[in-house]
Amino acid sequence: MIQRIPKLAAAAVGLATLLGPAAGWAGPAETFGIPGPSQPSLKPARLTPSEAAGLDLGRVPEVRLQALDADALLREDAAVQRQGRAKGLRYGVGRDLLLAAGDGHRYDLAGGGRLWVGEIVSTGALGLRLHFRDVRLPAGAELAIYSVDASDPASGVFRNGDPRFDPDRNVEFHDGAPARRGDFWTGTFFDERVRVEFLMPVAPAGAAASGELPFTVDRLQHLYLDPVAELAKRSGQAVGSCENDVTCHPEWADVARAVAGIGVVNRDALFCTGQLLDDQAEDLTPYWLTAHHCVSSAGAAQSAEIYWLYQTATCGGVPPALRGVPHSVGATLLATSQASDFSLLMVEGALPAGLFWAGWTSQAVADGTTAAAIHHPRGDYKRISFGFKDAVAACKSLSPNHSLVRVSWTDGPTETGSSGSGIFRSDTHQLFGQLYDGPSACGRETYDCFGAFTTTYPAIESFLQAGSDDDSEPNDTCAQARTVRRGTLPNRIVKIGSPDWYAIRVPAGKTVTVRLAFSNAQGDIDLAGFRSCSGDPAVISAGSSDGEVISLANPGGQAAFVYWRVYLDSDTRNDYDMTVSVR
């Protein structure tokens, strides 16, 4: 059986600086310090197309949906919670709409470009997520999506006077280089109004010139539940009266930074909990474990929005608003099963600094072992519950077809929104299950049932053994540079502290051009070219779009090798396609 002791992504170090090995704390395995992203990117933020063009958009045409009865929705949720033991939390409802070209306004730009702008309003929403379908952005096109409030582009009011350096900006960009196709959900914009800008740099002949848009917006999620506000309204009832602030238990501070909330879209928006899991390669691959009943399909995983560090800064301190915490949008479903009610995801969206990769054990845990769960009850900020592993009979009688472990609570229950949260041994802080369901609640601190990690582990063993990388490795240094040919090398993976080096032999008088294509929202990749393995780079491409490109000429009289390095400016991992040409 395998066990992993948890690991902390090192903070406060330069992104290009590797830490030396350090002994892990006592346990059945040794761990080593590995650098994680120490800080957000210091690059200026991208301007929206209208900002870059210097346009004052003024009033923008809108598609408006009427208000929903939020109180009625909350009553529906309360009735569902009284009827069952499920721990998932509905916090938004899906609504159909259609945003068409005629619902916006067009601007002709200098140089032949064209900008389309439109807005969507779901009256009274606390937040919106938009669904884009049949996206087929041409090369060079750009989508910018943002909420219209005091800290966003439409207002022209910025904390530092310059939109590029406003820390509160929340703009989602999608580029058409390379062309982007398919469907996606945006992240949440915490406003009832969202603006969409579509830039076509040069208006083409054909469909786009005739007025069609290369995408459709056909659905939204209308968020109606504000967990912090609901807590205040309850005036000490439910969550406030029985849950333990995780920040008041500093011995669990590391594991708490692995735990996060997740919002996914089925028909409506569901809020659950999950956590980052360490792997034996200790390479900070963002494997994230939650419950099958929260995320059971590839589409739900792709819609995932993970909320990190949603917790108080000090014991009993003022909780943050959900809108104010870092979040990652998008994940890939790697494995899932109803047997132990688990789903393992790969987080695709960029991760913030200061997270933790939790340890785990595939060994059976003895009855009586003390344990703790860290979770988001009712979608609220992070709490911790204490108990012990108990005889499983009560869980088996209620769910005979699942492989479960039972935890009886001694201090603090779980609630809706806690689904998927891990149960950790108190002595080693190793995960041995994730929350399935159970009868516990405030005023009823009984027990809950967790999917058994002993059953989950064989299904995800291959992931946790190897981490994630590509077949170009090892190519972490110039001396190990992989020699490539002209053409496209797809599905490359670059990780923090593990840049990718490549080389090609360039004939005399010829120039090599290297192009990278990736999603910047999933981690900002940069590119540097070198004429040798010593000295500074001859050329650097360090933008903030979905691609980078460099060119290096060989002006000499004979063929020579040139080298380039692919590296992350921020985040822990991203994938890219690389195209090399020589002319």
C-alpha positions as CSV (number, residue, x, y, z in Angstrom):
1,M,0.0,0.0,0.0
2,I,1.1,3.5,-0.8
3,Q,1.0,6.6,1.5
4,R,1.8,10.2,0.7
5,I,2.6,12.7,3.3
6,P,1.3,16.2,2.3
7,K,3.5,18.8,0.6
8,L,3.4,22.6,0.5
9,A,4.0,24.5,-2.6
10,A,6.9,26.8,-1.5
11,A,6.1,30.5,-1.5
12,A,8.3,33.6,-1.4
13,V,10.8,32.2,-3.9
14,G,11.5,33.4,-7.4
15,L,9.7,31.3,-10.0
16,A,12.9,30.4,-11.8
17,T,14.6,29.4,-8.5
18,L,14.7,25.7,-7.5
19,L,14.7,24.9,-3.8
20,G,17.1,22.2,-2.6
21,P,15.7,19.1,-1.0
22,A,14.5,19.4,2.6
23,A,13.5,16.6,4.9
24,G,9.8,16.0,5.3
25,W,8.1,15.8,8.7
26,A,8.0,12.4,10.4
27,G,5.9,9.8,8.7
28,P,6.0,6.7,6.4
29,A,7.5,8.7,3.6
30,E,9.9,11.5,3.1
31,T,8.9,14.7,1.3
32,F,10.9,17.4,-0.4
33,G,10.3,21.1,-0.8
34,I,9.4,22.0,-4.4
35,P,8.7,25.5,-5.6
36,G,5.2,26.6,-6.4
37,P,4.2,29.9,-7.9
38,S,5.4,32.5,-5.4
39,Q,3.4,35.4,-6.7
40,P,0.9,36.4,-9.4
41,S,2.4,37.6,-12.7
42,L,3.7,41.2,-12.5
43,K,2.9,41.8,-16.2
44,P,0.4,44.5,-17.0
45,A,-3.1,43.3,-17.5
46,R,-4.5,43.1,-21.1
47,L,-6.6,46.0,-22.3
48,T,-10.0,45.1,-23.7
49,P,-10.4,45.9,-27.4
50,S,-12.4,49.0,-26.7
51,E,-9.8,50.3,-24.3
52,A,-7.0,49.6,-26.8
53,A,-8.9,51.4,-29.5
54,G,-9.7,54.4,-27.2
55,L,-13.4,54.0,-27.6
56,D,-15.9,55.4,-25.1
57,L,-18.7,52.8,-25.5
58,G,-21.3,54.7,-23.5
59,R,-24.7,52.9,-23.4
60,V,-24.5,49.4,-24.9
61,P,-27.5,47.4,-26.3
62,E,-28.6,44.6,-23.9
63,V,-30.5,41.4,-23.7
64,R,-32.4,41.4,-20.4
65,L,-33.9,38.5,-18.5
66,Q,-36.5,39.4,-15.8
67,A,-35.8,38.9,-12.1
68,L,-36.2,35.6,-10.3
69,D,-37.9,35.1,-6.9
70,A,-34.7,34.4,-4.8
71,D,-36.7,33.7,-1.7
72,A,-38.8,31.1,-3.5
73,L,-35.6,29.4,-4.7
74,L,-34.2,29.4,-1.1
75,R,-37.4,27.8,0.1
76,E,-37.1,25.1,-2.6
77,D,-33.5,24.4,-1.4
78,A,-34.5,24.2,2.2
79,A,-37.3,21.7,1.4
80,V,-34.8,19.5,-0.6
81,Q,-32.3,19.6,2.3
82,R,-35.0,18.5,4.8
83,Q,-35.9,15.5,2.6
84,G,-32.5,14.0,2.1
85,R,-28.9,13.5,3.2
86,A,-27.2,14.9,0.1
87,K,-24.4,17.4,0.7
88,G,-24.3,19.3,-2.6
89,L,-25.6,22.9,-2.7
90,R,-27.5,24.6,-5.4
91,Y,-26.4,28.2,-5.6
92,G,-27.5,29.2,-9.1
93,V,-30.1,28.3,-11.7
94,G,-29.8,27.9,-15.5
95,R,-31.7,30.3,-17.8
96,D,-31.9,30.1,-21.6
97,L,-31.3,33.1,-23.8
98,L,-30.0,34.0,-27.2
99,L,-27.4,36.7,-27.8
100,A,-27.3,37.4,-31.6
101,A,-25.4,39.9,-33.7
102,G,-28.4,42.2,-33.9
103,D,-28.4,42.5,-30.1
104,G,-25.2,44.5,-30.1
105,H,-23.5,47.5,-31.7
106,R,-20.7,47.5,-34.3
107,Y,-17.8,49.9,-34.5
108,D,-15.6,50.3,-37.5
109,L,-11.9,50.7,-36.4
110,A,-8.9,52.2,-38.0
111,G,-7.1,49.8,-40.3
112,G,-10.2,47.9,-41.3
113,G,-11.0,46.2,-38.0
114,R,-14.4,45.8,-36.5
115,L,-15.6,45.7,-32.9
116,W,-19.0,44.2,-31.8
117,V,-20.2,45.0,-28.3
118,G,-23.3,43.7,-26.5
119,E,-24.5,43.1,-22.9
120,I,-26.5,40.5,-21.1
121,V,-28.5,41.3,-17.9
122,S,-30.2,38.8,-15.6
123,T,-32.0,41.1,-13.3
124,G,-31.2,40.7,-9.6
125,A,-28.5,38.1,-10.1
126,L,-25.6,38.1,-7.6
127,G,-23.4,36.7,-10.3
128,L,-23.5,35.4,-13.9
129,R,-21.8,32.7,-15.8
130,L,-22.3,32.6,-19.6
131,H,-22.3,29.6,-21.9
132,F,-20.6,30.1,-25.3
133,R,-21.5,27.6,-28.0
134,D,-20.1,26.8,-31.5
135,V,-17.1,29.1,-30.9
136,R,-15.0,29.4,-34.1
137,L,-12.8,32.5,-33.7
138,P,-10.7,33.3,-36.7
139,A,-7.0,33.9,-36.4
140,G,-6.3,37.3,-34.8
141,A,-9.9,37.6,-33.4
142,E,-10.4,38.3,-29.7
143,L,-13.2,38.0,-27.2
144,A,-13.3,40.0,-24.0
145,I,-16.0,39.3,-21.4
146,Y,-16.4,41.3,-18.2
147,S,-18.9,42.6,-15.6
148,V,-19.9,46.2,-15.7
149,D,-19.3,47.6,-12.2
150,A,-17.1,50.2,-10.5
151,S,-13.8,48.2,-10.9
152,D,-14.2,47.0,-14.4
153,P,-13.4,48.4,-17.8
154,A,-16.7,49.9,-18.7
155,S,-16.7,52.4,-15.8
156,G,-13.3,54.0,-16.6
157,V,-12.7,54.1,-12.8
158,F,-9.6,52.2,-11.8
159,R,-7.8,52.0,-8.4
160,N,-4.4,52.9,-9.8
161,G,-5.7,55.2,-12.6
162,D,-4.5,52.8,-15.3
163,P,-6.6,49.8,-16.2
164,R,-3.5,47.7,-16.9
165,F,-2.5,47.9,-13.2
166,D,-5.9,47.6,-11.5
167,P,-5.8,44.5,-9.2
168,D,-9.6,44.3,-9.2
169,R,-10.0,43.8,-13.0
170,N,-11.9,40.7,-13.9
171,V,-11.8,40.3,-17.6
172,E,-11.9,36.9,-19.4
173,F,-10.1,36.8,-22.8
174,H,-10.4,34.2,-25.6
175,D,-8.1,34.6,-28.6
176,G,-8.4,33.3,-32.2
177,A,-4.8,32.6,-32.6
178,P,-4.8,29.7,-33.0
179,A,-8.5,29.4,-33.9
180,R,-10.6,28.4,-30.9
181,R,-13.6,26.1,-31.4
182,G,-16.2,24.4,-29.3
183,D,-18.1,25.3,-26.2
184,F,-17.2,26.8,-22.8
185,W,-18.6,28.3,-19.7
186,T,-17.1,31.6,-18.5
187,G,-16.1,32.0,-14.9
188,T,-18.4,33.9,-12.6
189,F,-18.9,37.7,-13.0
190,F,-20.3,39.0,-9.7
191,D,-22.8,41.3,-11.2
192,E,-26.2,41.2,-12.9
193,R,-24.7,42.6,-16.1
194,V,-22.0,41.2,-18.3
195,R,-20.5,42.8,-21.4
196,V,-19.1,40.9,-24.4
197,E,-16.7,42.5,-26.9
198,F,-15.7,40.7,-30.1
199,L,-12.8,42.1,-32.1
200,M,-12.2,41.2,-35.7
201,P,-8.9,42.9,-36.6
202,V,-9.6,43.0,-40.3
203,A,-13.3,42.6,-41.4
204,P,-13.2,39.6,-43.7
205,A,-15.4,38.9,-46.7
206,G,-18.2,36.4,-46.2
207,A,-20.2,35.5,-43.1
208,A,-18.5,37.7,-40.5
209,A,-18.7,40.7,-42.8
210,S,-22.4,40.0,-43.4
211,G,-23.2,40.3,-39.7
212,E,-22.9,36.9,-38.2
213,L,-20.9,36.3,-35.0
214,P,-18.5,33.3,-34.8
215,F,-20.1,32.2,-31.5
216,T,-23.5,31.8,-29.8
217,V,-24.4,32.7,-26.2
218,D,-27.3,30.4,-25.4
219,R,-27.5,30.0,-21.7
220,L,-26.4,31.5,-18.4
221,Q,-26.2,30.6,-14.7
222,H,-28.1,33.1,-12.5
223,L,-26.4,33.0,-9.0
224,Y,-28.9,33.8,-6.3
225,L,-27.2,32.6,-3.1
226,D,-24.6,34.7,-1.2
227,P,-23.3,32.4,1.6
228,V,-21.8,35.1,3.7
229,A,-25.0,37.3,3.5
230,E,-27.2,34.3,4.3
231,L,-25.1,33.6,7.4
232,A,-25.6,37.2,8.5
233,K,-29.4,36.9,8.0
234,R,-29.5,33.7,10.1
235,S,-28.0,35.7,13.0
236,G,-26.1,32.8,14.5
237,Q,-28.3,30.0,13.4
238,A,-27.1,26.9,11.4
239,V,-23.6,27.5,10.1
240,G,-22.7,30.2,12.6
241,S,-23.7,28.3,15.7
242,C,-22.0,24.9,15.3
243,E,-19.2,25.1,12.7
244,N,-15.5,25.6,13.6
245,D,-13.5,28.3,11.8
246,V,-10.5,26.4,10.3
247,T,-8.2,29.3,10.9
248,C,-8.7,28.8,14.6
249,H,-6.8,25.5,14.3
250,P,-3.3,26.4,13.0
251,E,-2.2,22.8,13.1
252,W,-4.4,22.2,10.1
253,A,-3.3,25.4,8.2
254,D,-1.4,23.5,5.6
255,V,-4.1,21.0,4.7
256,A,-6.6,23.8,4.7
257,R,-4.8,25.4,1.7
258,A,-5.3,22.2,-0.3
259,V,-9.1,22.4,0.2
260,A,-11.3,24.6,-2.1
261,G,-14.9,25.1,-3.1
262,I,-16.1,24.1,-6.6
263,G,-19.0,25.4,-8.6
264,V,-20.1,23.2,-11.5
265,V,-22.9,23.4,-14.1
266,N,-25.3,20.6,-14.7
267,R,-28.6,22.1,-15.5
268,D,-28.2,24.5,-12.5
269,A,-25.1,25.5,-10.6
270,L,-24.0,23.1,-7.8
271,F,-21.4,24.0,-5.1
272,C,-19.3,21.3,-3.5
273,T,-15.8,20.9,-1.9
274,G,-12.6,19.1,-2.9
275,Q,-8.8,19.2,-2.4
276,L,-5.5,19.0,-4.2
277,L,-3.7,15.7,-3.9
278,D,0.0,15.1,-4.0
279,D,1.5,12.6,-6.3
280,Q,4.7,10.5,-6.0
281,A,6.5,12.5,-8.6
282,E,6.0,15.5,-6.3
283,D,5.7,17.8,-9.4
284,L,2.7,19.9,-8.3
285,T,0.4,18.4,-10.9
286,P,-3.0,19.9,-9.9
287,Y,-4.9,16.7,-9.3
288,W,-8.1,17.5,-7.4
289,L,-10.3,15.1,-5.7
290,T,-14.1,15.6,-5.1
291,A,-17.3,13.5,-5.1
292,H,-18.8,11.7,-8.1
293,H,-22.2,13.1,-7.3
294,C,-20.7,16.6,-7.7
295,V,-18.8,16.1,-10.9
296,S,-19.7,13.0,-12.9
297,S,-19.1,14.0,-16.6
298,A,-16.5,15.6,-18.8
299,G,-18.8,18.5,-19.4
300,A,-19.3,19.2,-15.7
301,A,-15.6,19.1,-15.2
302,Q,-15.0,21.6,-18.0
303,S,-17.5,23.9,-16.4
304,A,-15.7,23.7,-13.0
305,E,-14.9,26.9,-11.2
306,I,-12.6,26.3,-8.2
307,Y,-12.5,28.9,-5.4
308,W,-9.2,28.9,-3.5
309,L,-8.3,30.2,-0.1
310,Y,-11.9,31.0,0.8
311,Q,-11.3,31.3,4.5
312,T,-10.7,33.9,7.2
313,A,-7.3,35.5,7.6
314,T,-7.4,35.3,11.4
315,C,-9.3,33.2,13.9
316,G,-12.8,34.6,14.1
317,G,-12.0,37.3,11.5
318,V,-14.2,38.8,8.9
319,P,-14.9,36.2,6.2
320,P,-14.0,37.1,2.6
321,A,-16.7,37.4,0.0
322,L,-16.7,34.6,-2.6
323,R,-16.1,37.2,-5.3
324,G,-12.9,38.3,-3.7
325,V,-11.0,35.0,-3.6
326,P,-8.8,33.5,-6.4
327,H,-10.5,31.1,-8.7
328,S,-9.5,28.7,-11.5
329,V,-11.9,28.0,-14.4
330,G,-11.9,24.7,-16.2
331,A,-10.8,21.1,-15.4
332,T,-10.5,17.7,-17.1
333,L,-12.2,14.6,-15.7
334,L,-9.5,11.9,-15.3
335,A,-11.4,9.2,-13.5
336,T,-14.8,8.8,-11.7
337,S,-16.8,6.1,-10.1
338,Q,-20.0,5.7,-8.1
339,A,-18.5,2.8,-6.1
340,S,-16.6,5.1,-3.7
341,D,-18.3,8.2,-5.1
342,F,-15.1,9.9,-6.3
343,S,-14.0,12.1,-9.2
344,L,-10.4,13.0,-9.9
345,L,-9.9,16.2,-11.9
346,M,-6.9,17.9,-13.4
347,V,-7.4,21.6,-12.8
348,E,-6.7,23.5,-16.0
349,G,-7.2,27.1,-15.0
350,A,-4.3,29.0,-13.5
351,L,-3.6,28.4,-9.7
352,P,-2.8,31.1,-7.2
353,A,0.2,31.2,-5.0
354,G,0.4,29.6,-1.5
355,L,-1.6,26.4,-2.1
356,F,-0.8,22.9,-0.6
357,W,-0.9,19.4,-2.0
358,A,-2.5,17.1,0.5
359,G,-1.2,13.7,1.5
360,W,-3.2,10.5,1.4
361,T,-3.1,6.8,2.3
362,S,-4.4,3.8,0.5
363,Q,-4.3,1.7,3.6
364,A,-7.4,0.9,5.7
365,V,-7.8,3.1,8.7
366,A,-8.7,1.5,12.0
367,D,-11.9,2.2,13.8
368,G,-11.4,4.7,16.5
369,T,-8.8,6.8,14.6
370,T,-9.4,10.4,15.1
371,A,-9.9,12.5,12.0
372,A,-11.0,15.9,10.7
373,A,-12.8,17.2,7.6
374,I,-12.2,20.7,6.1
375,H,-15.1,21.9,4.0
376,H,-17.4,24.7,2.8
377,P,-20.8,24.2,4.6
378,R,-23.6,25.8,2.7
379,G,-21.0,27.3,0.3
380,D,-19.7,29.4,3.2
381,Y,-16.0,30.1,4.1
382,K,-13.8,27.2,5.2
383,R,-14.7,25.2,8.4
384,I,-13.3,22.1,10.1
385,S,-15.2,19.2,11.8
386,F,-13.6,16.7,14.2
387,G,-14.6,13.1,14.9
388,F,-13.3,9.6,14.6
389,K,-13.6,6.6,12.2
390,D,-16.5,4.5,13.4
391,A,-18.0,1.1,12.5
392,V,-19.3,1.4,8.9
393,A,-22.6,-0.5,9.5
394,A,-24.8,2.6,9.6
395,C,-23.5,3.8,6.2
396,K,-23.8,0.4,4.6
397,S,-27.4,0.0,5.7
398,L,-28.3,3.3,4.0
399,S,-26.0,2.9,0.9
400,P,-25.3,-0.9,0.4
401,N,-23.8,-0.5,-3.1
402,H,-21.1,2.0,-2.1
403,S,-17.7,1.4,-0.6
404,L,-17.8,3.8,2.4
405,V,-16.2,4.7,5.7
406,R,-18.2,6.2,8.5
407,V,-17.0,9.2,10.6
408,S,-18.9,10.1,13.8
409,W,-18.6,13.7,14.8
410,T,-17.5,15.0,18.2
411,D,-17.3,18.7,17.3
412,G,-18.9,20.2,14.2
413,P,-21.0,18.5,11.4
414,T,-21.0,18.9,7.7
415,E,-23.8,20.5,5.6
416,T,-24.8,21.0,2.0
417,G,-21.8,22.4,0.1
418,S,-19.5,20.1,2.0
419,S,-19.8,17.2,-0.5
420,G,-16.4,16.0,-1.8
421,S,-14.4,17.3,1.2
422,G,-11.7,15.0,2.4
423,I,-11.5,13.2,5.7
424,F,-8.0,13.3,7.1
425,R,-6.2,11.3,9.8
426,S,-5.5,13.6,12.8
427,D,-2.0,12.1,13.3
428,T,-0.5,12.1,9.8
429,H,-3.0,14.5,8.0
430,Q,-3.5,11.9,5.3
431,L,-6.7,11.7,3.3
432,F,-8.6,8.4,3.5
433,G,-12.0,9.4,1.9
434,Q,-14.2,12.1,0.5
435,L,-17.7,13.1,1.7
436,Y,-20.6,11.2,0.1
437,D,-23.6,12.0,2.3
438,G,-24.9,11.6,5.8
439,P,-27.5,12.8,8.3
440,S,-25.3,15.3,10.2
441,A,-26.2,19.0,10.4
442,C,-26.2,21.8,12.9
443,G,-28.1,20.6,15.9
444,R,-27.6,17.0,14.8
445,E,-23.9,16.3,15.0
446,T,-24.2,12.6,14.3
447,Y,-22.2,11.0,11.5
448,D,-21.4,11.1,7.8
449,C,-20.4,8.6,5.1
450,F,-17.2,9.1,3.1
451,G,-16.2,7.3,-0.1
452,A,-13.3,4.9,0.9
453,F,-10.0,5.9,-0.6
454,T,-8.9,2.2,-0.3
455,T,-11.4,1.6,-3.1
456,T,-10.7,4.8,-5.0
457,Y,-6.9,4.4,-5.1
458,P,-6.7,1.5,-7.6
459,A,-8.7,3.5,-10.1
460,I,-6.3,6.5,-9.9
461,E,-3.0,4.8,-9.0
462,S,-1.4,5.5,-12.3
463,F,-2.0,9.2,-11.9
464,L,-0.7,9.4,-8.4
465,Q,2.3,7.4,-9.2
466,A,3.7,9.4,-12.1
467,G,2.4,12.9,-12.1
468,S,2.0,14.5,-15.5
469,D,4.5,15.3,-18.2
470,D,5.3,14.7,-21.9
471,D,7.6,12.5,-23.8
472,S,10.2,15.3,-24.4
473,E,11.5,14.9,-20.9
474,P,14.1,15.2,-19.6
475,N,14.7,18.5,-21.2
476,D,14.9,20.9,-18.2
477,T,18.2,22.4,-19.2
478,C,19.9,23.7,-22.3
479,A,22.3,20.7,-22.1
480,Q,19.3,18.4,-22.2
481,A,17.5,20.3,-25.0
482,R,15.4,18.1,-27.3
483,T,16.5,18.4,-30.9
484,V,13.4,18.9,-33.1
485,R,12.5,19.1,-36.7
486,R,10.3,21.5,-38.6
487,G,6.6,21.0,-38.0
488,T,4.2,20.9,-35.1
489,L,4.9,19.1,-31.8
490,P,1.5,19.0,-30.0
491,N,0.4,18.5,-26.4
492,R,3.6,19.6,-24.7
493,I,3.6,20.2,-20.9
494,V,5.6,22.8,-19.1
495,K,5.7,22.9,-15.3
496,I,7.0,25.4,-12.7
497,G,10.6,24.8,-11.9
498,S,10.8,22.5,-15.0
499,P,11.2,24.6,-18.2
500,D,11.3,22.9,-21.6
501,W,14.4,23.3,-23.8
502,Y,14.6,22.6,-27.5
503,A,17.2,22.9,-30.3
504,I,17.3,22.8,-34.1
505,R,20.1,22.9,-36.6
506,V,19.6,26.0,-38.8
507,P,21.3,26.2,-42.2
508,A,23.5,29.2,-43.0
509,G,21.5,32.3,-43.9
510,K,18.2,30.8,-42.7
511,T,15.8,31.8,-39.9
512,V,14.0,29.6,-37.5
513,T,10.6,30.7,-36.2
514,V,9.0,29.1,-33.1
515,R,5.3,29.6,-32.3
516,L,3.5,28.4,-29.2
517,A,-0.2,28.1,-28.9
518,F,-1.9,27.7,-25.5
519,S,-4.6,29.1,-23.3
520,N,-3.1,32.0,-21.2
521,A,-6.0,31.7,-18.7
522,Q,-4.5,28.2,-17.8
523,G,-1.0,29.6,-17.1
524,D,1.1,32.3,-18.7
525,I,3.8,30.7,-20.9
526,D,6.8,32.7,-22.1
527,L,9.5,31.9,-24.7
528,A,13.2,32.8,-24.9
529,G,15.7,32.1,-27.8
530,F,19.4,31.5,-27.4
531,R,22.3,31.3,-29.8
532,S,24.2,29.1,-27.4
533,C,23.8,27.5,-24.0
534,S,25.7,30.3,-22.4
535,G,24.8,33.9,-22.1
536,D,21.6,35.8,-22.1
537,P,18.7,35.2,-24.4
538,A,18.9,36.8,-27.9
539,V,15.1,37.2,-28.1
540,I,12.2,37.0,-25.6
541,S,8.5,36.7,-26.2
542,A,6.6,37.5,-23.0
543,G,3.1,38.6,-23.9
544,S,-0.3,37.9,-22.2
545,S,-2.2,36.4,-25.1
546,D,-2.8,32.8,-26.1
547,G,0.5,32.5,-28.0
548,E,4.1,33.4,-28.2
549,V,6.5,33.6,-31.2
550,I,10.2,34.2,-31.7
551,S,12.5,34.2,-34.7
552,L,16.3,33.6,-34.7
553,A,18.4,34.0,-37.8
554,N,21.7,32.2,-38.6
555,P,23.8,34.9,-40.3
556,G,26.9,32.8,-40.4
557,G,28.5,30.9,-43.2
558,Q,27.7,27.4,-41.9
559,A,24.8,25.6,-40.2
560,A,24.5,26.1,-36.5
561,F,22.3,25.0,-33.6
562,V,20.0,27.5,-31.9
563,Y,18.1,26.9,-28.7
564,W,14.9,28.0,-27.0
565,R,13.3,27.7,-23.6
566,V,9.6,27.4,-22.8
567,Y,8.8,28.5,-19.3
568,L,5.9,29.6,-17.0
569,D,5.6,33.2,-15.8
570,S,2.9,32.1,-13.4
571,D,0.9,29.0,-12.4
572,T,2.2,25.5,-11.9
573,R,1.4,23.7,-15.2
574,N,0.1,24.3,-18.7
575,D,0.1,22.5,-22.0
576,Y,0.9,24.0,-25.4
577,D,1.4,23.2,-29.1
578,M,4.7,24.2,-30.7
579,T,5.2,24.8,-34.4
580,V,8.8,25.2,-35.8
581,S,9.6,26.6,-39.3
582,V,12.9,27.4,-41.0
583,R,13.1,29.7,-44.0
